[in-house]
Amino acid sequence: MSKTRFQRDYEFQIPPKVLFELVSEPNNLKLWFCDEIIIHNDREMNLVWDDLDHESKITLLKPPKAIRFEFADADAPADPSFIEFGINQTTITKSIFFTVIDYSKMSDEQEWNNLWDALIDQLRKLIGR
């Protein structure tokens, strides 16, 4: 099964540094993104959802702008799945946009929208907005 890229922007009213901490630090990720995190070292970890292990490696880290979690894929080691979070601030309005890029085998766009909308709702509740 081929992989598909999903990308969506969400607007936030929170300082970029604070948002980056919520989307990059393991203890914060467990509050909205995954059920558990088992840290192997500073760049490799196991993200757990629904009792399923997902071995990942941080392959992009640009605080407070972006982080990418790349997932081990035995079927396609040259084309790994990943989730990337980006944070951008507009120069004129100073609005903060949180970009989610999910590159995986999921292909149902409505399912992706529902999944990420629910996760972002959890993140918004965490920050009280």
C-alpha positions as CSV (number, residue, x, y, z in Angstrom):
1,M,0.0,0.0,0.0
2,S,1.4,3.4,-1.0
3,K,1.7,6.3,1.4
4,T,-0.2,9.6,1.3
5,R,0.7,13.0,2.7
6,F,-1.9,14.8,4.8
7,Q,-1.2,18.5,5.8
8,R,-3.4,20.8,7.8
9,D,-2.9,24.1,9.6
10,Y,-4.4,25.0,12.9
11,E,-4.4,28.6,14.4
12,F,-3.4,29.0,18.0
13,Q,-3.1,32.0,20.4
14,I,-0.1,30.8,22.4
15,P,3.6,31.8,22.2
16,P,5.6,29.6,19.7
17,K,8.0,28.5,22.4
18,V,5.2,27.2,24.7
19,L,3.5,25.4,21.8
20,F,6.8,23.8,20.8
21,E,7.3,22.5,24.3
22,L,3.8,20.9,24.2
23,V,4.5,19.2,20.9
24,S,8.1,18.1,21.4
25,E,8.6,17.1,25.0
26,P,7.7,13.5,25.9
27,N,5.8,14.3,29.1
28,N,3.6,16.8,27.2
29,L,3.0,14.6,24.2
30,K,1.5,12.0,26.5
31,L,-1.1,14.5,27.6
32,W,-2.6,14.9,24.1
33,F,-0.9,12.9,21.4
34,C,-0.2,9.4,22.5
35,D,-0.9,7.0,25.4
36,E,2.7,6.4,26.4
37,I,6.3,7.1,25.4
38,I,9.2,4.9,26.1
39,I,12.4,6.9,25.6
40,H,15.5,5.0,24.3
41,N,17.7,8.0,24.0
42,D,17.4,11.7,23.2
43,R,16.3,11.1,19.6
44,E,14.8,7.5,19.6
45,M,11.6,6.5,21.4
46,N,8.6,4.3,21.2
47,L,5.3,6.0,20.9
48,V,2.3,3.9,22.0
49,W,-1.3,4.2,20.8
50,D,-4.0,1.7,21.6
51,D,-1.4,-0.7,23.1
52,L,0.5,-0.7,19.7
53,D,4.2,0.2,19.7
54,H,5.5,2.6,17.1
55,E,9.3,2.9,17.1
56,S,10.3,6.4,16.1
57,K,13.3,8.6,15.7
58,I,13.4,12.4,15.7
59,T,14.9,13.3,12.3
60,L,14.2,17.0,12.3
61,L,14.5,19.3,15.4
62,K,14.5,23.1,15.0
63,P,13.2,24.6,18.2
64,P,10.8,26.4,18.3
65,K,9.9,25.8,14.6
66,A,9.6,22.1,13.8
67,I,10.0,18.5,14.9
68,R,9.6,15.3,12.8
69,F,9.0,11.8,14.2
70,E,10.0,9.2,11.6
71,F,8.7,5.7,12.1
72,A,10.5,2.5,11.4
73,D,9.0,0.7,8.4
74,A,10.3,-2.7,7.5
75,D,8.2,-2.8,4.3
76,A,9.6,0.4,3.0
77,P,12.8,1.5,4.8
78,A,13.7,4.0,2.0
79,D,10.2,5.6,2.3
80,P,9.5,5.9,6.1
81,S,6.2,7.2,7.5
82,F,6.5,10.3,9.6
83,I,4.6,13.0,11.5
84,E,6.0,16.5,11.4
85,F,4.8,19.5,13.5
86,G,5.7,23.0,12.4
87,I,5.1,26.3,14.1
88,N,5.0,29.5,12.1
89,Q,4.1,33.1,13.1
90,T,2.8,35.6,10.6
91,T,4.7,38.8,10.4
92,I,1.6,41.1,10.1
93,T,-1.0,39.7,12.5
94,K,1.4,37.7,14.7
95,S,-1.0,34.7,14.5
96,I,0.5,31.3,15.3
97,F,-0.1,28.5,12.9
98,F,0.5,24.9,13.9
99,T,1.1,22.7,10.8
100,V,0.6,18.9,11.0
101,I,2.1,16.8,8.2
102,D,1.2,13.1,8.5
103,Y,2.8,10.9,5.9
104,S,1.6,7.3,6.2
105,K,-0.5,4.5,4.7
106,M,-3.8,6.0,5.8
107,S,-5.6,7.3,2.7
108,D,-9.1,8.3,3.9
109,E,-9.0,12.1,4.1
110,Q,-12.1,12.3,6.3
111,E,-10.6,9.8,8.7
112,W,-7.4,11.9,8.8
113,N,-9.4,15.1,9.4
114,N,-11.3,13.5,12.2
115,L,-8.2,12.1,13.9
116,W,-6.2,15.3,13.8
117,D,-9.2,17.5,14.7
118,A,-9.7,15.3,17.8
119,L,-6.0,15.4,18.7
120,I,-5.9,19.2,18.3
121,D,-9.0,19.5,20.4
122,Q,-7.1,17.7,23.2
123,L,-4.1,20.0,22.7
124,R,-6.4,23.1,22.9
125,K,-8.0,21.7,26.2
126,L,-4.5,21.2,27.6
127,I,-3.7,24.9,27.0
128,G,-7.1,26.0,28.1
129,R,-8.4,27.3,24.8
